[in-house]
Amino acid sequence: MATATMNISLPDTMKAEVEQIVANEGYGNTSEFFRDLVRDYLKQRQERELEAVLLERLKDTNDKAFNIKDVLTVIRADAKSKGKNKLSMNTIDREIKAYRREKR
């Protein structure tokens, strides 16, 4: 995987906290810490977007019934339109299972 360099500016106190976290929590270096933060953020953002798609689908008054296959089609199309060809199946599965538990 190709990597790119990004520079950020932090207040001294925040920099000291990051350095302490890196030293105490098993990160190899500062870049590893920030990559981990970015991965977590991107995962959370993807889950929020998925939730929005599911909620919108549930609110659609034109549908007489909620159909999981239709929802998956909408989710995948939405992800593809945003350039996300690898939408996490774990995320989709979790959302569907949660919905099914609520409907029982």
Residue pairs with C-beta under 8 A, 6 or more apart in sequence:
8 34
10 18
18 30
18 33
19 30
21 27
21 33
22 29
22 30
22 32
22 33
27 33
27 36
43 88
46 84
46 87
46 88
46 91
47 91
49 78
49 79
49 82
50 75
50 87
50 91
50 92
50 95
51 95
53 71
53 74
53 75
53 78
54 71
54 75
54 95
54 99
57 63
57 66
57 70
57 71
57 74
58 66
63 70
66 99
68 96
71 96
72 92
72 96
75 87
75 92
76 87
79 85
79 87
